[in-house]
């Protein structure tokens, strides 16, 4: 944690078709103390991403969109990075932030996604809009990397003009996104404008 004290990490796998992982972090140096608990993560690795002796946890959100209008195996799991700061592990928005994709790249992604709408069938009885899972996978990757505006634009560009249900999809997608334990972090204006970490 940067205090030159050894630490102990205990992890517990919750089980299930896509098991979550809980981490319990303790200091075991001159004094023994509980530091933090990270619940329902996607597992991951502790890495010194900044090269400063502190370990960040690279994991993912396996809770919010697990099984949401898709089969379990296709569920999107956007990347989340935790940083130890002020005695706690917090989402590391600086390390999660990526540059916004240029217009040409958005257009390219949208073209590929639009093609996936062709011939798509409703797989679940509550699916009112029938869209490819890959679309909101890419939207979530953009949102969790500080590019929410690009995510909404990607949806707008990808959705075929004659395909029904876009407004229903956006309403339901947004409602589900708001259940994310990281929503307050990824929705804050500062995250959208934060400078990309250069190392």
N, C-alpha and C positions, 0 to 999 in steps of 0.2 A: 504493500500500500504506500510505499515511499517513506515509511518511518523506520526502515531498517530492522523491523521485527518480523520473525517468521509467522506465516499464516497457515491455517488449516481450512481446506474446503471439503465439505461433505455434500454429496449430491444424492438425490433420491429420485428415481424414475417412477412416474405415477402409473405407468402401464396403459393399456388400451391400444387401439389400432394405430394411433399416432401419439405416442406417449410424450407428455410434458415432463419437464425436469425441474426440481426445486434445488437451489443451492443454499447452503448454510455456511457462512464464512466467519472464522474465529481468528483472533490473535493468540498465538501460543508462545510469545517471547517471555520477557521479564514478568509480564502479567498475562493472565488468561482472561479474555473477554470476547463476548459475542459482538460481531461487527454488523452483519446484515443478513437478510434472507431474501432471495430472489425466487419468486414463485411462478410456476407455470411457464417457464421459458422453454425454448426448443432445444435445450442442451447447447453445447458449443465449446469454445476454447477460450481460455484466458491467455491473452497475448499482450506484449508490451508494444502497442501500436505507435506510441509516440517516441519510443526509445529513451524514456526518462526513468525507467525502473519501476513504474507503476503498471499494473496489469488491468487491461480492459477485457470485458467479456463480450465476445462476438456470439450472438445467438439470434433468435428470430421469434416473431409473434406466431405461436401455433394455436392460439385460442380464438381470436376474433373471427376469422373467416374459415375455420375448420368445418368442412361439410356444408358450407353455405352455398346452396344451389349448385352443388357439384358432388361427385363422389369423394370419399375421404382422401384417396390417393392423389387426386388432382387439386387438393386444397392449397391455396397460396399461403406462403409463410414469409412475409417481408422481413428483411434483416433489421435487427435491433442491436445496438452496441451500448454497453453500460460502462460508465466511468466512476471510479471512486472519488468522491468530492465532498468535503465538509462532513466526513464521518459516515457517509452513505454511498451506496451505488445508485447512480442516476442515469437515465438515458443520455448518451453522449451525442448531442445533436451536432456538434462540430465534426465529429468523425463520421456520423451517418450522412451528412450533407454531401451531395454530389452536384456537379454542374447541370443546369437544365439542358435537356437535349435540344440541339438546334432544330429549326423548322423543317429542314430536309429529313432529319432523322424521325421526327414525329410523323411526317407524311409517309415515310417508308413503313414505319410500324403500323400506321393506320391502314395502309393499303393491304398489308398482310392480314390484319385483323378483320377487315371488311370482307375479305375472301372467305373467312371462316364462318361468316353468317350464312353463306349459301348452303341450302339443304340441311341446315341445322334443325334438329327435332327437339321437342320438349321431352326432357328425360325425367323430370320430377313433376308431380301433380300441382305443386304450388308455384311452379315457374311461369310467371305471367308475361315474361318478355323474351325469353329464349335467346340468350346471347352466349358467345363462346367464353369459357372460363379464362382463356388466355388474355382476354381484354382486361378483366379486373385484376389479374395477376400483375400485368404491366402497370396498371393504374396504381396499385398498392406499392409497387417498387418505386414509382415516382413520388408518391405521397410520403412514404417513409424515408425518402432521401431529400426532403425539403422542396419538392417540386409539385405542389398540389395543383397549381394553375395548369401545368403541363398535363396532369392527369385528366382534368376535366376537358381540356382541349383534345386529348387523345380520344376520349370517348366520343366527343362531338364529331371528330374527323372519321372515326371508325364505323359509326353507326349508319347503316344504309338508310337513305331517305325514305324508302317505302317499308322499312321494317318497323313494326309497331312496338310500343312499350318502352321507349327510351326514357320518358319522364318517370315512369313507374320504377324502372331500374335505378335511375339516379336517386330517387327518393329512398328506396329500400337499401341501396348501397350506402348512402350517407348515414341512414339510421343505424346500419350495422357497424359502420366505421366508428360511430360515436360511442359504441360499447367497448372500444379498444382501451386497455389500460394505459396506452400511450397517447390517447387522443389529445389530451391537453398539451402534450409536448409537440406532436406533429402538426397541430393546428395553429400554433402560435405564430404570429407575424414575424417574430425574430428568427424563427427557424427558416422561414421562407427566404429571408434576406441575409442569413449568416454567411460569412466568407467561407469558402471551401478550404479545409485544412490542407496545408502543403507538406506536412511532415515536420 
